Amino acid sequence: MRGSSPRGVEEIDETVLTEVTAWGTYEANVRNIHDWPYTASILRQLLASLISPAIVYLIKVVFGV
């Protein structure tokens, strides 16, 4: 048995290093993405502001005001 490392180990090491670096870069990019700015509370308020005029109009039509 020879004491030296098998042929191509350096290439495998470089490939692994490249893949790990790519995953690290990908993770950093994912962590830097800004969250969607609309929370559940904001969406409820937006929905209420869109629906309330329709409800008021329907009440006016039903009661003839």
C-alpha positions in Angstrom: 0.0 0.0 0.0 1.3 3.4 -0.8 1.4 6.2 1.7 0.3 8.9 -0.7 -3.3 9.9 -1.2 -5.3 8.5 -4.1 -5.3 10.2 -7.4 -8.0 12.9 -7.8 -8.5 13.6 -4.1 -7.6 17.2 -4.7 -10.2 17.5 -7.4 -12.9 16.0 -5.0 -11.8 18.4 -2.2 -12.1 21.4 -4.6 -15.5 20.2 -5.7 -16.8 19.8 -2.2 -15.3 23.2 -1.2 -17.1 24.8 -4.3 -20.4 23.2 -3.4 -20.2 24.2 0.3 -19.3 27.8 -0.7 -22.3 27.8 -3.1 -24.7 26.6 -0.4 -23.3 29.3 2.0 -23.8 32.0 -0.6 -27.3 30.7 -1.3 -28.2 30.7 2.4 -26.9 34.2 2.8 -29.0 35.4 -0.1 -32.1 33.7 1.3 -31.6 35.3 4.7 -31.2 38.7 3.1 -34.6 38.6 1.4 -37.0 41.1 2.9 -40.3 39.7 4.3 -43.6 40.5 2.7 -44.5 43.8 4.3 -48.2 43.0 4.9 -49.0 41.4 8.2 -52.3 39.7 9.1 -53.5 42.8 10.9 -52.8 45.0 7.9 -54.6 42.6 5.6 -57.7 42.5 7.9 -57.8 46.3 7.9 -57.4 46.4 4.1 -60.2 43.9 3.6 -62.5 45.8 6.0 -61.8 49.1 4.2 -62.7 47.4 0.9 -65.9 45.7 2.1 -67.3 48.4 4.4 -68.5 50.7 1.6 -70.3 47.8 -0.1 -72.0 46.9 3.2 -73.1 50.6 3.7 -74.4 50.8 0.2 -76.4 47.5 0.6 -77.9 48.8 3.9 -79.0 52.0 2.1 -80.5 50.1 -0.8 -82.4 47.6 1.6 -83.8 50.3 3.9 -84.3 52.9 1.1 -82.3 55.6 2.9 
